[in-house]
Amino acid sequence: LLRCHGAAFEALGGVPQQVLYDRMRTVFAREDPEAGHIIYNRTLLAFARHYGFLPKACRPYRAKTKGKVERPFRYVREDFFLGSRFRNLDDLNAQFRQWLDEVANRRTHATTRRVISEHFAEERPQLLPLPAGTFQAVLRLERRITRDGMASVGGNLYSVPNATRRRAV
């Protein structure tokens, strides 16, 4: 998810001030119903700080707060992918970029009644600048070492030094 966000920010040439999220486990650690707020995933918060945007949660059971996020996928599938052939990933990306430039971004959007590329050109100055480097996410797993000096990771057992026995590492 974070790698896709970074790629999207690069493609846009900047970072939005806010990113609206549905209530998914990769974004939210949990919700605190007593305090009435959401506890965000620590890695997502570090990512948001790195890029300078504010993560914002959709209201639960309120479809209108999400906007129309799924319709563009259908449009891309039906207008670009159906009937197309690609030699490899680079060819797919080149054809997709050409389709965006010549077809998708030149059309008048059905809801806003505006040409997409012109509308984005007006909004582009509102984007925050990209940071100097990409976000370096590190997957952290905590494991308890068994008394015989083994750690379980992904269903496999690995031996560890004696000093780590019966401790969390």
VMD Tcl script that draws the C-alpha trace (Angstrom):
set ca {
  {0.00 0.00 0.00}
  {2.74 2.47 0.92}
  {4.80 1.63 -2.17}
  {1.71 2.30 -4.33}
  {1.13 5.62 -2.55}
  {4.73 6.65 -3.23}
  {4.40 5.71 -6.90}
  {1.15 7.69 -7.15}
  {2.76 10.77 -5.58}
  {5.65 10.50 -8.05}
  {3.22 10.20 -10.98}
  {1.24 13.21 -9.77}
  {4.40 15.24 -9.22}
  {3.49 16.07 -5.63}
  {1.61 15.05 -2.52}
  {-1.99 15.91 -1.63}
  {-2.51 17.74 1.65}
  {-4.91 15.02 2.85}
  {-5.46 11.38 1.92}
  {-8.89 9.92 2.64}
  {-8.93 6.28 3.73}
  {-11.60 3.67 4.04}
  {-11.46 1.73 7.29}
  {-8.94 -0.95 6.38}
  {-6.50 -2.79 8.64}
  {-3.43 -1.59 6.74}
  {-4.32 1.98 7.76}
  {-6.01 1.71 11.16}
  {-4.63 -0.20 14.11}
  {-7.90 0.13 16.02}
  {-10.69 2.50 16.94}
  {-11.13 3.93 20.41}
  {-14.92 4.13 20.76}
  {-14.78 5.81 24.18}
  {-12.59 8.67 22.98}
  {-14.30 8.70 19.59}
  {-11.16 8.62 17.49}
  {-9.12 6.24 15.39}
  {-5.69 4.87 16.21}
  {-3.71 4.85 12.97}
  {-1.11 2.26 12.02}
  {2.34 3.50 13.18}
  {3.99 2.81 9.83}
  {1.30 4.72 7.97}
  {1.78 7.69 10.32}
  {5.54 7.63 9.73}
  {4.87 7.49 5.98}
  {2.43 10.43 6.21}
  {5.00 12.47 8.20}
  {7.68 11.69 5.63}
  {5.49 12.89 2.74}
  {3.80 15.66 4.74}
  {0.14 14.75 4.28}
  {-2.64 14.29 6.80}
  {-4.39 10.89 6.80}
  {-8.13 11.17 7.24}
  {-10.67 8.41 7.90}
  {-13.97 8.00 6.11}
  {-16.97 8.00 8.38}
  {-18.22 4.47 9.01}
  {-21.29 3.35 7.07}
  {-21.36 6.64 5.15}
  {-20.69 5.75 1.50}
  {-20.94 9.38 0.41}
  {-17.82 10.34 2.38}
  {-15.69 8.08 0.16}
  {-16.48 9.63 -3.18}
  {-16.44 7.58 -6.35}
  {-13.31 5.52 -5.94}
  {-14.23 2.31 -7.76}
  {-15.72 3.62 -11.01}
  {-12.35 4.64 -12.54}
  {-11.14 1.02 -12.34}
  {-14.07 -0.12 -14.44}
  {-13.38 2.64 -16.97}
  {-9.69 1.67 -17.26}
  {-10.56 -2.03 -17.57}
  {-13.20 -1.50 -20.24}
  {-11.56 1.29 -22.24}
  {-7.87 0.39 -21.99}
  {-7.34 -3.26 -21.07}
  {-10.09 -5.06 -23.01}
  {-8.70 -6.19 -26.36}
  {-5.19 -4.89 -25.69}
  {-1.97 -6.88 -25.93}
  {1.30 -6.21 -24.14}
  {4.74 -7.72 -24.70}
  {5.88 -7.05 -21.13}
  {5.38 -4.67 -18.21}
  {7.36 -1.87 -19.87}
  {5.17 -2.14 -22.98}
  {2.01 -2.10 -20.85}
  {3.22 1.03 -19.02}
  {4.15 2.79 -22.27}
  {0.76 2.00 -23.83}
  {-1.02 3.07 -20.68}
  {0.84 6.40 -20.55}
  {-0.07 7.00 -24.22}
  {-3.73 6.13 -23.53}
  {-3.79 8.52 -20.57}
  {-2.27 11.35 -22.62}
  {-4.33 10.83 -25.78}
  {-7.65 9.50 -24.48}
  {-8.43 9.45 -20.78}
  {-7.05 12.82 -19.68}
  {-8.37 14.66 -22.75}
  {-11.98 13.66 -22.22}
  {-14.63 15.71 -20.45}
  {-15.43 14.13 -17.09}
  {-19.06 13.04 -16.84}
  {-19.63 14.44 -13.34}
  {-17.54 17.63 -13.27}
  {-18.07 18.47 -16.97}
  {-14.43 19.56 -17.15}
  {-11.51 18.33 -19.24}
  {-9.49 16.18 -16.85}
  {-5.99 17.40 -17.81}
  {-7.07 21.05 -17.56}
  {-8.73 20.49 -14.19}
  {-5.61 18.76 -12.84}
  {-3.40 21.59 -14.17}
  {-5.43 23.99 -12.01}
  {-5.14 21.77 -8.93}
  {-1.47 20.76 -9.34}
  {-0.12 23.91 -7.57}
  {-2.00 22.79 -4.42}
  {0.13 19.64 -4.16}
  {2.90 19.56 -1.58}
  {6.43 19.02 -2.90}
  {7.86 15.51 -2.92}
  {10.43 14.79 -0.20}
  {14.09 14.39 -1.16}
  {14.03 10.60 -0.76}
  {11.55 7.75 -0.72}
  {10.13 6.35 2.50}
  {12.07 3.34 3.75}
  {9.61 0.99 5.40}
  {11.01 -1.81 7.51}
  {8.91 -4.84 8.29}
  {9.23 -5.57 12.00}
  {8.19 -8.89 13.48}
  {8.37 -9.67 17.16}
  {8.89 -13.29 18.12}
  {9.32 -15.12 21.42}
  {12.27 -17.50 21.42}
  {11.46 -21.03 22.60}
  {13.40 -22.67 25.43}
  {15.27 -24.78 22.87}
  {16.48 -21.63 21.05}
  {14.17 -21.48 18.03}
  {12.16 -18.62 16.49}
  {9.15 -19.19 14.24}
  {8.86 -16.95 11.17}
  {6.41 -17.73 8.39}
  {5.93 -21.30 9.61}
  {9.67 -22.06 9.61}
  {11.83 -22.49 12.71}
  {15.20 -20.77 12.91}
  {17.87 -21.26 15.55}
  {19.11 -18.20 17.41}
  {21.99 -17.58 19.85}
  {21.66 -19.00 23.38}
  {21.54 -15.55 25.00}
  {18.15 -14.87 23.39}
  {16.31 -17.92 24.75}
  {12.88 -17.35 26.32}
  {12.92 -13.65 25.40}
  {11.05 -11.59 22.88}
  {13.23 -10.50 19.96}
}
mol new
graphics top color blue
foreach p $ca { graphics top sphere $p radius 0.5 }
foreach p [lrange $ca 0 end-1] q [lrange $ca 1 end] { graphics top cylinder $p $q radius 0.2 }
display resetview
